[in-house]
Amino acid sequence: MKRAGLWGVVGVLGLAATGGFVSYLWLPHGQLDAPRSLWGAICASLGVPQPRSVGLIIPQKTRSDVVLTHDLLQRPQPGDIGHGATLALRCTPCHGPTGISYANSPNLAGQRPVAIYKQLHDYKFGARTNAIMTPEAQALSDTDMRQIAAYYASIARPRELRVTAEPPPIVRWGDPMRNVAPCGSCHGEMGHTLGSPELGGEPRAYLLQQLGLFAADTRTNDINGQMRAVARGMTSDEIMTAAEYYSGPSTPQ
C-alpha cells in the first residue's frame, strides 16, 4: 500500500508539472506577442500586463491611392445602407448615434459617401493615421467601408448645422496672388471635387486641427498635395475665419 501510495503521489506531481508546463510556459509562448523569457511567460500566464511588440500595423504609405471607379460611384442598394447602419454602431462613441458628433470628431451625417470611403481607405492602408481610426478601419473590408459610407450619406444633416452665412473672401475667392485656391471650389455647396468632404457644420476644433496638420505637412493623404499647398499659404486669421464659417452654429445640445 505504501508503494502504491508513493506512485500515486508521483503521478499527481507529474500531472501537476505537466499542467504547469502547458499553462505557464507552452501556451503563453504560443500566443501573439509571445514573451521572450521564461519569467515573461510565467508573468503573462498570471495576467501581468506585458508590452506589445505586435499589434497595430501601419503600412508605410505617404499618400492616398484611392481610385474612384464606376462601381464606387454608383447608387447604393437599400441593403447596403441597412448593413452599413449595423457596422456604424462601432462609430457612435466618437461620431454620435445619428452621425452628429459631440466630441469634436467629424460629423458624418449627410457627408458625401466617396469622401467617407476615401478616409476609411486611407486609414486602413496607412495614408492617414490615427490611434483610434487606424485599427477600426483595418478591421473593415472594402465592402464594409462602402456600406458605412452609404449609411451616413443617407442621413439628413440637421438644418441648424447647415451653413447659411455669407462666405468670407478666403472661402469665396481665395487669394490668387498667393496661389491660394478658394475653399468653396472643392468644399461646400458652391461646388466640390470628387473625394473632397462637405465641410458645412463640421466642428470648429476639428477643422482647425486638420488645417494645422496639412500646413505642417503632417497629414499627407490629400490628392496631389492640394490641401497642404492651400493650408501653407493661408494666414492664421484666414484659417480661423474659414473654420468659423464652415462650423457655423455650434452643435445642438
N, C-alpha and C positions, 0 to 999 in steps of 0.2 A: 504494500500500500504506500509505503514511504517513497519507493522508487517511482510508482505511478504518479504520486503527488508531485515529485520533483519534475518529472517530464511535463506534467500539466502546467507547472509554473514556467518552465522553459518555453512551452508552446505559447502561453499567454504573452510572455515577454517578447517572443518572436513576432507574434501578430501585432503587438503594440509598436514594435520597432518598424515593422513593415508599414503600418498605418501612418506612423510619424514621418517615415521617409516619403511616402506618397503625398501626404497632406502638407508637409512643411518644406519639402525640397523639390520633388519631381513636378508637382502641379504648379507651384509658383514659377519654376523655370520654364514651364510650357506656355505661360501666358505672354500676351503682348507686353512689351516693356519689361522683359524678364530681368530680375535682379542679377547683377554680375557676381555677387559674392554669396557665400554660404549664409553669413549673417543677414544679408539683404533679403535672401529667400525666406528665412525664418521670420523676419520682421514683416515682410509682405503677407505671409500667411496669417499673421496675427492681426492684420488690418492696419499696420502702421503706414501712414501716407508716405509714398515714395515719389521722387521726382520723375517726371515722364520724359523719356528720351524719344518716344514716338507718339504722335498724336495728331495735331493739326498740321496737315501737309499743304504748304502754299507753293504751287508751281511758280517758277521764276519767269513770269511774263511782265513786260513793262507797258504793253498797250493792248487795247481791245481788238479781237479778231472776229467779232460778230458779223455774220453775213446775212443781210436782210433778204431772204428768199421769198418766192411767191407763197410757199406753204406757211411761212411765218406771218405773212401779212393778210392771209385770208381770214374771213369772219369765223369766230369760234362757234362750235356747236353747243347747244344747251347743256349737254352732258359734261363738256369741258368746264363750263362755268361752275356747275354743281360740284364737280370733283375738286376744282380749284378752291371752292369755299371750304371744303374739308381740309385740304392741305394748308390753307391760310390760317387755320386755328393756331398753328405754331407761331404765327407772326403777330398775334394780338398783343402780347406783352409790350411790344415797342410801337407797333403801328395802329393799335386800337382795334376793338371788335368790329368797327364799321369802316376801318381804313383811315380814321382820323386819329392822329397821334396826340397824346397828352404828355409825351416825354421828349419833345424836340427832335423826334425822328421824322422822316418824311411822311407826309400824308399821301396815302396810296389810292384813296377813293377817287374814281374818275380819272386816274392817271392814264396816259397813253400806254397801251399794252406792250408795244415794242420797246418803249423806254424801260418798263419794269423788267421785261425779259432780258434786255441788254445788261442791266445792272446785275441781275442774278447770275447771268452767264459770266460776267466779268469777275464777280466774287468767286464763282465756282472754279474758274481756271487761273485766278491769281492776278488778273489785270487790275483789280481793285481789291484791297484787303481791309478786313475789319474783324476784331476778335469775336464778334457775335455772328455777323453775316457770313463770313467765310465758311465756317463749319456747317451752318444752316444750308447754304447753297450747295455745298459739296454732297449733301445728303439727298439732293433732288436730281431727278432725271431731266432730260431735255423736255419731255412731255409735261412733267410736273411744273417746270418753270413757265411753260406756255399757258398751262391751265391756271396757275396762280395769277399770272398777268391778266388773263381773260376775266377772271373773277373780279379783281379790283377795278378793272376798266369798266365793268358793268355797273358799278355802284355810283350813283349820282353824288357829286360833291355838294355839300350843303351850300345853299345860296349865300349865307353870311360869310363864307370863305372865298367867294368869287371876287376878283379884283375889279372894281368899278371906277377907281380914281383915274385921273388924267396921267398918262405915262410921263415920267420925268425925261429930260433930254437924253440921259445916258441909255435909257430903255428905248426911246423912240428913234433917236438918230445916232447914238454912239458918239464917237469923235473921229471923223475921217482923217484929220490932221495928225492924229496919234495912232492911226491904224487900229482903232478900237471899234469893232462892229457893234451895232445896237443889239441889246439883249432880245428885243422883240422880233428880230429877224429869225431867231431859232426857237425862242420860248414864248409861250403865252398865246393869246387869241389873235395877235397881229399876224401870226404866221409861224411855221415851225419846220424843222428839218427832221427826217426820219431818225428815230433813236434819241432825239432830244426830249427831255421831260417837260411837261406843263409845270410852270413854277407858281402860278397863281394860288395863293392860300397856303404855301409851304411855310413852316416855322421860320421865323426870322433868325433864330440862333443857328439853325441848320444851314440856311443859305449863307450866312456869314462864315461859318466854319468851312463849307465846301469852297467858297471863293478864295478863302485864305489858303487852303490846301492846293488849289490849282495855281495860285500865284507863287507859292513856294515850291512848285514842281514836285509836290509830294503825292498828289493824286494825278495819275497819268493815263486814265482809261478814256480820255476824250479823243474823238476821232480826229486824226491829223493834228493834234495839239491845239485845236481851235480855242477851247476854254482856257488853256494855260496862257495862250497869247493874249486873249482878251483880259483875263484877270491881272496879268502882269502890267498891262497898260492902264488899268483903272487906278484912280486915286483912292485913298481910304474913304473920302467923302462920297465918291461915286459908288463904291462898294456898299456903303451904309445906305445910300439913297435907293439903290436897286433892291437891296434886301428888304427895306421898309416898304417899298412899293409892292413887291410881289407877296410879301407876307400879309399885307392888308390888315383887316381886323384880327384880333387875337382869337385863338381857338375857343369856341363856345364852351362854357362850363355847365 
